[in-house]
Amino acid sequence: MADIKVLNRRAFLANSAALVTAAAAPVKSFAEESMLTRLIPGTDEALPVVGLGAPDIFYNIPAEGKDLPKSVIQTMVDLGGRVIDTPPFFRPDVPVVGALITEMGLQEELFLTGKITVSGKEEGRAHLERTVQNLGKRPMDLLMVHNMRDMANHWPTLRDWKEEGKVRYIGVSLTRSKDYVALEKFMKTEKPDFIMTGYSLHHPLAAESALPLAANIGVAVIVAEPFKATKDGGIFTFVRGNPVPEWASEFDCESWAQFSLKYILSNPAVTCVVTETRKVSHVADNMHAGYGRLPDAATRQRMREYVLSL
Ligand SMILES: NC(=O)c1ccc[n+]([C@@H]2O[C@H](COP(=O)([O-])OP(=O)(O)OC[C@H]3O[C@@H](n4cnc5c(N)ncnc54)[C@H](OP(=O)(O)O)[C@@H]3O)[C@@H](O)[C@H]2O)c1
């Protein structure tokens, strides 16, 4: 496996054993050799623009063994990614990702998020302790309240944790569009460090006011559900059988995953996007969205119209 310190694409292509499994991913030369990064507002800390969400193989070791989830993580790192939105404890299984990251010695290299996914003051605190213990990272990088649940209890806890130096950044996640009014009110009054929200070619509602507000007041944005399309499936189901249009090469895009991700990343309010996959070739595909040119405003409009016309 390639050296984890090697963060550029050229070295990945030369060294990584993951290339064998990533053979289906595009390997053509891009204008940029490093993944794009964006600053966390108000800081000089930059995050690479594409990271990982929490696939099922981060909850349970799959039948194929530990190598699969480790290769997924390693491929992200080799291609310049750092952010992992780690799985919460709302399933009966204790997530395995913490132990894998520990075995790989990547705690310091990665930017790890955790979320409170229970209600109740004491339950929330216990949940955070469990999350941090599982991930083995102190201070934690980012802790959030999942879908803004039980904010009266959890937000003061997160503020205390930040003040005590147990976590560097705090925020909330919210992917239910009907609650954006509450999210925006919260952002204005509490000015969290981060929000995580759903945003995709098929679900661009966040771009109407939540994302501009985040940019205005200096809140970092992690985009979740980047491939969400209809209730019957993600964008891959929707576009099946259709090639990526030729004009997508104008912004260094070679796949539908990159088409979706570059649409998201070309919104300047977005700090990074997390993608969920259990396939190494898909990690490589997704990470490549963080390289090269991004579409301009007119092209963004064209992209959306094109996808909706299929
Ligand atoms: N409220 C919250 O806090 C919240 C809510 C929702 C999501 N999230 C976060 O956001 C992350 C991502 O959102 P999501 O769960 O909706 O998943 P997503 O990343 O939008 O879509 C995942 C699906 O896309 C497929 N896929 C990924 N890359 C692909 C590629 N290059 N080519 C073809 N198919 C590809 C995956 O299948 P394969 O496994 O076959 O690749 C999987 O079926 C989650 O893991 C989680 O971390 C947070």
The ligand as an SDF file (V2000), in Angstrom:
LIG
                    3D

 48 52  0  0  0  0  0  0  0  0999 V2000
  -28.2040   14.1240    8.4110 N   0  0  0  0  0  0  0  0  0  0  0  0
  -26.9620   13.7270    8.1800 C   0  0  0  0  0  0  0  0  0  0  0  0
  -26.0630   13.9880    8.9600 O   0  0  0  0  0  0  0  0  0  0  0  0
  -26.6620   12.9970    6.9030 C   0  0  0  0  0  0  0  0  0  0  0  0
  -27.7130   12.5290    6.0840 C   0  0  0  0  0  0  0  0  0  0  0  0
  -27.4010   11.8570    4.9060 C   0  0  0  0  0  0  0  0  0  0  0  0
  -26.0700   11.6620    4.5550 C   0  0  0  0  0  0  0  0  0  0  0  0
  -25.0660   12.1050    5.3900 N   0  0  0  0  0  0  0  0  0  0  0  0
  -23.6370   11.8900    5.0360 C   0  0  0  0  0  0  0  0  0  0  0  0
  -23.4360   12.0410    3.6480 O   0  0  0  0  0  0  0  0  0  0  0  0
  -22.8000   10.8790    3.1280 C   0  0  0  0  0  0  0  0  0  0  0  0
  -23.1710   10.6770    1.6680 C   0  0  0  0  0  0  0  0  0  0  0  0
  -24.5760   10.7550    1.4620 O   0  0  0  0  0  0  0  0  0  0  0  0
  -25.4660    9.5080    0.9860 P   0  0  0  0  0  0  0  0  0  0  0  0
  -25.5080    8.4860    2.0460 O   0  0  0  0  0  0  0  0  0  0  0  0
  -26.7890   10.0390    0.5430 O   0  0  0  0  0  0  0  0  0  0  0  0
  -24.6490    8.8740   -0.2170 O   0  0  0  0  0  0  0  0  0  0  0  0
  -24.1950    9.4150   -1.6640 P   0  0  0  0  0  0  0  0  0  0  0  0
  -22.7150    9.5900   -1.5910 O   0  0  0  0  0  0  0  0  0  0  0  0
  -25.0230   10.5590   -2.1590 O   0  0  0  0  0  0  0  0  0  0  0  0
  -24.5800    8.1520   -2.5740 O   0  0  0  0  0  0  0  0  0  0  0  0
  -24.1470    6.8690   -2.2540 C   0  0  0  0  0  0  0  0  0  0  0  0
  -24.5250    5.9160   -3.4010 C   0  0  0  0  0  0  0  0  0  0  0  0
  -23.8230    6.3140   -4.5710 O   0  0  0  0  0  0  0  0  0  0  0  0
  -23.0550    5.2050   -5.0800 C   0  0  0  0  0  0  0  0  0  0  0  0
  -21.7960    5.7490   -5.5880 N   0  0  0  0  0  0  0  0  0  0  0  0
  -20.8540    6.4700   -4.9100 C   0  0  0  0  0  0  0  0  0  0  0  0
  -19.8550    6.8330   -5.7180 N   0  0  0  0  0  0  0  0  0  0  0  0
  -20.1640    6.3480   -6.9650 C   0  0  0  0  0  0  0  0  0  0  0  0
  -19.5280    6.4120   -8.2200 C   0  0  0  0  0  0  0  0  0  0  0  0
  -18.3710    7.0640   -8.3990 N   0  0  0  0  0  0  0  0  0  0  0  0
  -20.1190    5.8020   -9.2840 N   0  0  0  0  0  0  0  0  0  0  0  0
  -21.2940    5.1450   -9.1270 C   0  0  0  0  0  0  0  0  0  0  0  0
  -21.9510    5.0520   -7.9470 N   0  0  0  0  0  0  0  0  0  0  0  0
  -21.3920    5.6580   -6.8660 C   0  0  0  0  0  0  0  0  0  0  0  0
  -22.8620    4.2780   -3.9050 C   0  0  0  0  0  0  0  0  0  0  0  0
  -22.7650    2.9360   -4.3320 O   0  0  0  0  0  0  0  0  0  0  0  0
  -21.3800    2.0940   -4.2430 P   0  0  0  0  0  0  0  0  0  0  0  0
  -21.1820    1.7270   -2.7960 O   0  0  0  0  0  0  0  0  0  0  0  0
  -21.6580    0.9350   -5.1330 O   0  0  0  0  0  0  0  0  0  0  0  0
  -20.3040    2.9940   -4.7530 O   0  0  0  0  0  0  0  0  0  0  0  0
  -24.1520    4.4870   -3.1120 C   0  0  0  0  0  0  0  0  0  0  0  0
  -25.1950    3.6830   -3.6230 O   0  0  0  0  0  0  0  0  0  0  0  0
  -23.2630    9.7580    4.0900 C   0  0  0  0  0  0  0  0  0  0  0  0
  -22.4150    8.6490    4.0530 O   0  0  0  0  0  0  0  0  0  0  0  0
  -23.1810   10.4840    5.4210 C   0  0  0  0  0  0  0  0  0  0  0  0
  -21.8340   10.5460    5.8320 O   0  0  0  0  0  0  0  0  0  0  0  0
  -25.3380   12.7940    6.5270 C   0  0  0  0  0  0  0  0  0  0  0  0
  1  2  1  0
  2  3  2  0
  2  4  1  0
  4  5  1  0
  4 48  2  0
  5  6  2  0
  6  7  1  0
  7  8  2  0
  8  9  1  0
  8 48  1  0
  9 10  1  0
  9 46  1  0
 10 11  1  0
 11 12  1  0
 11 44  1  0
 12 13  1  0
 13 14  1  0
 14 15  2  0
 14 16  1  0
 14 17  1  0
 17 18  1  0
 18 19  2  0
 18 20  1  0
 18 21  1  0
 21 22  1  0
 22 23  1  0
 23 24  1  0
 23 42  1  0
 24 25  1  0
 25 26  1  0
 25 36  1  0
 26 27  1  0
 26 35  1  0
 27 28  2  0
 28 29  1  0
 29 30  1  0
 29 35  2  0
 30 31  1  0
 30 32  2  0
 32 33  1  0
 33 34  2  0
 34 35  1  0
 36 37  1  0
 36 42  1  0
 37 38  1  0
 38 39  2  0
 38 40  1  0
 38 41  1  0
 42 43  1  0
 44 45  1  0
 44 46  1  0
 46 47  1  0
M  CHG  2   8   1  16  -1
M  END
$$$$
